[in-house]
Amino acid sequence: MVTPEQVKSYIEQGLECEAVKVAGDGQHFEAVIVSAAFRGKNKVQQHQIVYRALGDRMREEIHALSMQTHTPEEWAAR
């Protein structure tokens, strides 16, 4: 069973992030991801970047991932 820490590590390995927080129960996960790679991208494009970073793990290990994506500027303004 995949842990939230593993999902966090997978995201960080595939995407340069300023911050990543992941919670979940082994099948369903929620993530907050802050990355400069999201600048100039809409939310769908940002989520696609994360899915690409996770690759086949999204089909094989992670059954559901809900995410909030932010640029560093959006995150700082919160």
N, CA, C and O of each residue as an XYZ file, in Angstrom:
312
protein
N       0.838     -1.179      0.000
C       0.000      0.000      0.000
C       0.889      1.251      0.000
O       1.881      1.318      0.725
N       0.527      2.212     -0.802
C       1.290      3.448     -0.941
C       0.956      4.385      0.221
O      -0.202      4.507      0.620
N       1.975      5.037      0.751
C       1.781      5.987      1.846
C       1.773      7.421      1.304
O       2.283      7.677      0.213
N       1.196      8.349      2.063
C       1.260      9.757      1.649
C       2.702     10.237      1.456
O       2.976     11.045      0.568
N       3.618      9.740      2.287
C       5.019     10.135      2.159
C       5.605      9.672      0.817
O       6.397     10.385      0.200
N       5.207      8.476      0.374
C       5.687      7.990     -0.919
C       5.138      8.837     -2.060
O       5.870      9.171     -2.991
N       3.856      9.187     -1.997
C       3.259     10.022     -3.041
C       3.971     11.368     -3.076
O       4.266     11.881     -4.155
N       4.247     11.940     -1.922
C       4.988     13.204     -1.838
C       6.350     13.058     -2.513
O       6.761     13.918     -3.292
N       7.037     11.977     -2.213
C       8.345     11.720     -2.802
C       8.254     11.562     -4.317
O       9.093     12.092     -5.046
N       7.255     10.846     -4.791
C       7.069     10.659     -6.238
C       6.886     12.009     -6.928
O       7.479     12.259     -7.977
N       6.064     12.879     -6.338
C       5.823     14.195     -6.935
C       7.125     14.999     -6.957
O       7.468     15.610     -7.969
N       7.840     14.992     -5.839
C       9.081     15.766     -5.751
C      10.157     15.242     -6.692
O      10.988     16.018     -7.162
N      10.160     13.953     -6.976
C      11.147     13.382     -7.904
C      10.880     13.804     -9.334
O      11.811     13.948    -10.127
N       9.610     14.004     -9.670
C       9.255     14.314    -11.052
C       8.992     15.770    -11.344
O       8.797     16.150    -12.499
N       8.984     16.608    -10.289
C       8.616     18.005    -10.471
C       9.328     18.843     -9.416
O       9.291     18.519     -8.229
N       9.970     19.910     -9.847
C      10.626     20.797     -8.887
C       9.548     21.599     -8.160
O       8.781     22.337     -8.777
N       9.507     21.440     -6.850
C       8.444     22.046     -6.039
C       9.032     22.890     -4.915
O      10.098     22.593     -4.376
N       8.310     23.940     -4.584
C       8.664     24.736     -3.413
C       8.060     24.106     -2.158
O       8.634     24.188     -1.073
N       6.896     23.477     -2.320
C       6.233     22.827     -1.188
C       5.298     21.737     -1.710
O       4.667     21.884     -2.756
N       5.227     20.643     -0.953
C       4.294     19.557     -1.258
C       3.777     19.006      0.061
O       4.556     18.672      0.953
N       2.472     18.917      0.176
C       1.843     18.282      1.339
C       0.879     17.233      0.805
O       0.087     17.516     -0.094
N       0.942     16.026      1.351
C       0.068     14.949      0.905
C      -0.535     14.257      2.117
O       0.161     13.962      3.089
N      -1.827     14.004      2.049
C      -2.531     13.227      3.074
C      -3.322     12.153      2.337
O      -3.682     12.327      1.172
N      -3.591     11.045      3.018
C      -4.386     10.017      2.369
C      -4.426      8.737      3.153
O      -3.796      8.602      4.202
N      -5.190      7.786      2.617
C      -5.437      6.520      3.321
C      -4.814      5.311      2.642
O      -5.123      4.175      3.002
N      -3.940      5.536      1.661
C      -3.319      4.421      0.962
C      -3.888      4.197     -0.428
O      -3.236      3.587     -1.276
N      -5.093      4.683     -0.668
C      -5.690      4.591     -2.001
C      -6.133      5.956     -2.520
O      -5.968      6.266     -3.699
N      -6.691      6.759     -1.632
C      -7.175      8.089     -1.989
C      -6.292      9.126     -1.298
O      -6.042      9.051     -0.095
N      -5.824     10.100     -2.093
C      -4.881     11.074     -1.582
C      -5.335     12.490     -1.919
O      -6.021     12.727     -2.914
N      -4.929     13.424     -1.057
C      -5.130     14.845     -1.287
C      -3.760     15.506     -1.225
O      -2.980     15.250     -0.307
N      -3.474     16.351     -2.198
C      -2.160     16.995     -2.245
C      -2.304     18.494     -2.461
O      -3.202     18.958     -3.163
N      -1.395     19.236     -1.840
C      -1.217     20.661     -2.098
C       0.200     20.794     -2.642
O       1.167     20.401     -1.989
N       0.309     21.350     -3.843
C       1.595     21.407     -4.527
C       1.869     22.843     -4.968
O       1.034     23.481     -5.609
N       3.052     23.338     -4.615
C       3.471     24.683     -4.998
C       4.695     24.532     -5.893
O       5.707     23.965     -5.482
N       4.598     25.046     -7.125
C       5.702     24.902     -8.073
C       5.741     26.072     -9.049
O       4.704     26.548     -9.512
N       6.939     26.521     -9.350
C       7.124     27.567    -10.364
C       6.739     27.055    -11.745
O       6.449     27.849    -12.640
N       6.731     25.746    -11.927
C       6.362     25.152    -13.217
C       4.906     25.454    -13.576
O       4.509     25.300    -14.731
N       4.115     25.880    -12.601
C       2.699     26.165    -12.837
C       2.456     27.575    -13.368
O       1.340     27.899    -13.774
N       3.484     28.409    -13.370
C       3.306     29.789    -13.838
C       2.810     29.800    -15.283
O       3.331     29.087    -16.141
N       1.792     30.625    -15.532
C       1.266     30.783    -16.885
C       0.392     29.635    -17.356
O      -0.021     29.608    -18.515
N       0.106     28.691    -16.479
C      -0.709     27.520    -16.840
C      -2.054     27.602    -16.123
O      -2.141     28.093    -14.997
N      -3.106     27.111    -16.794
C      -4.390     27.035    -16.113
C      -4.411     25.792    -15.219
O      -3.474     24.994    -15.243
N      -5.464     25.631    -14.441
C      -5.507     24.524    -13.473
C      -5.438     23.157    -14.146
O      -4.780     22.253    -13.632
N      -6.096     22.994    -15.271
C      -6.036     21.705    -15.980
C      -4.596     21.404    -16.395
O      -4.118     20.285    -16.210
N      -3.914     22.387    -16.949
C      -2.519     22.204    -17.357
C      -1.629     21.916    -16.151
O      -0.717     21.093    -16.239
N      -1.886     22.583    -15.031
C      -1.104     22.343    -13.823
C      -1.291     20.910    -13.344
O      -0.323     20.250    -12.966
N      -2.515     20.431    -13.359
C      -2.785     19.060    -12.924
C      -2.137     18.058    -13.881
O      -1.643     17.017    -13.450
N      -2.140     18.371    -15.171
C      -1.486     17.489    -16.146
C       0.015     17.390    -15.871
O       0.607     16.325    -16.048
N       0.628     18.485    -15.443
C       2.054     18.474    -15.094
C       2.294     17.490    -13.949
O       3.246     16.711    -13.980
N       1.424     17.532    -12.940
C       1.565     16.618    -11.799
C       1.347     15.173    -12.254
O       2.098     14.280    -11.861
N       0.327     14.942    -13.076
C       0.077     13.574    -13.574
C       1.280     13.047    -14.359
O       1.637     11.875    -14.237
N       1.905     13.915    -15.165
C       3.101     13.490    -15.903
C       4.228     13.146    -14.936
O       4.965     12.185    -15.154
N       4.364     13.932    -13.862
C       5.412     13.662    -12.875
C       5.190     12.308    -12.204
O       6.147     11.602    -11.884
N       3.935     11.955    -11.997
C       3.619     10.674    -11.350
C       3.668      9.503    -12.327
O       3.873      8.361    -11.916
N       3.483      9.775    -13.607
C       3.582      8.746    -14.637
C       2.655      7.576    -14.401
O       1.492      7.761    -14.041
N       3.163      6.368    -14.602
C       2.364      5.152    -14.490
C       1.857      4.890    -13.081
O       0.934      4.099    -12.889
N       2.451      5.544    -12.102
C       1.993      5.338    -10.719
C       0.530      5.731    -10.553
O      -0.164      5.188     -9.694
N       0.052      6.682    -11.378
C      -1.352      7.091    -11.287
C      -2.270      5.934    -11.675
O      -3.385      5.843    -11.160
N      -1.845      5.082    -12.535
C      -2.682      3.941    -12.949
C      -2.446      2.721    -12.068
O      -3.363      1.936    -11.826
N      -1.221      2.564    -11.593
C      -0.853      1.325    -10.920
C      -0.931      1.384     -9.398
O      -1.336      0.412     -8.761
N      -0.545      2.520     -8.809
C      -0.433      2.583     -7.348
C      -1.409      3.545     -6.696
O      -1.903      3.284     -5.599
N      -1.687      4.648     -7.359
C      -2.523      5.700     -6.773
C      -3.885      5.645     -7.445
O      -3.999      5.862     -8.651
N      -4.906      5.356     -6.669
C      -6.236      5.179     -7.248
C      -6.983      6.496     -7.407
O      -7.781      6.645     -8.332
N      -6.736      7.448     -6.522
C      -7.406      8.747     -6.618
C      -6.504      9.814     -6.008
O      -5.921      9.625     -4.940
N      -6.405     10.933     -6.709
C      -5.591     12.043     -6.222
C      -6.355     13.338     -6.455
O      -6.616     13.730     -7.592
N      -6.705     13.986     -5.363
C      -7.304     15.314     -5.413
C      -6.186     16.293     -5.123
O      -5.420     16.095     -4.180
N      -6.079     17.352     -5.923
C      -4.950     18.252     -5.689
C      -5.336     19.714     -5.821
O      -6.243     20.089     -6.564
N      -4.612     20.512     -5.071
C      -4.640     21.959     -5.188
C      -3.252     22.360     -5.667
O      -2.251     22.016     -5.039
N      -3.191     23.080     -6.766
C      -1.901     23.500     -7.306
C      -1.807     25.021     -7.246
O      -2.782     25.728     -7.499
N      -0.619     25.508     -6.908
C      -0.391     26.942     -6.761
C       0.998     27.312     -7.283
O       1.942     26.529     -7.179
N       1.106     28.506     -7.840
C       2.424     29.055     -8.111
C       2.980     29.572     -6.778
O       2.215     29.741     -5.828
N       4.277     29.822     -6.687
C       4.812     30.385     -5.447
C       4.163     31.720     -5.074
O       3.971     32.019     -3.896
N       3.828     32.517     -6.095
C       3.203     33.810     -5.842
C       1.792     33.649     -5.280
O       1.406     34.349     -4.344
N       1.034     32.731     -5.851
C      -0.323     32.459     -5.330
C      -0.247     31.953     -3.889
O      -1.046     32.346     -3.039
N       0.709     31.089     -3.633
C       0.851     30.505     -2.293
C       1.225     31.585     -1.273
O       0.702     31.598     -0.159
N       2.128     32.487     -1.654
C       2.568     33.545     -0.745
C       1.444     34.525     -0.431
O       1.412     35.119      0.647
N       0.527     34.691     -1.375
C      -0.575     35.649     -1.208
C      -1.699     35.096     -0.342
O      -2.628     35.829     -0.002
N      -1.633     33.823      0.020
C      -2.711     33.217      0.809
C      -2.678     33.673      2.241
O      -3.517     33.257      3.041
